[in-house]
Amino acid sequence: MAVRLQREDFDLGQELRRIRADRRDIGALVSFTGLVRDRQGSTPVAGMDLEHYPAMTQRSLEAIERQAMDRWPLQAALIIHRYGALVPGDQIMMVATASAHRAAAFEAAEFLMDYLKSRAPFWKKETSPEGDRWVDARESDEAALERWTGRPRI
C-alpha cells in the first residue's frame, strides 16, 4: 500500500516495476494515468494549478486506499497525485492495483479513480485565455462514484 503526494513527475514504468518486484502472486496489474488536457470543452487550457492541505489530503487518500484493500483481494495498491503548477500533457496522477486476478484489479482501480476524480481534497484552478477558473467535480464524476456507494444522489 502506498500513497504519495508530490510536485515532481513520476515514471509510470518504474512505479509498475516496483510493484511487481520479486512478486509471483500477482496475476494482474492495472494502472491508470491521468493527464492534463489542453482543452476544457471548447476552451483552451494553458495550465492547471493544484492546491491541497498535505495532512488532510494524505489521510483522505490513505483511507480510500484502505477501503480498496479491504473490498478487493489486492496484493498492492498505489496512488500518486501531483500538486502545484502543471501544463497540458503533464501527468497529474496515477493509480495502480495488483491482484491474483484481473477483475479485482480493474474494479479496485476504477473505484480509486472515481474517488480521486470526485472526492479527493484538491483545489484545481485552470488557466485559459479567458482567465482563471476553479474546477468543480462534474455530474458524470459524481454519478460514477454512486456505483461504489450505493447511495442515490440528492
CORKA-V278912 format. One record per run of one state. SS is the DSSP state (H for helix, E for strand, L for the rest). FROM is the first residue (numbers start at 1). LEN is the number of residues. Records with the same first field share a line. If there is no record, write none. Layout:
BEGIN
SS = FROM-LEN + FROM-LEN
END
This chain:
BEGIN
L = 1-1 + 7-5 + 21-7 + 36-3 + 41-2 + 45-2 + 52-2 + 72-2 + 83-1 + 87-4 + 100-2 + 119-4 + 129-2 + 136-3 + 150-5
E = 2-5 + 28-8 + 39-2 + 43-2 + 47-5 + 74-9 + 84-3 + 91-9 + 123-6 + 131-5
H = 12-9 + 54-18 + 102-17 + 139-11
END
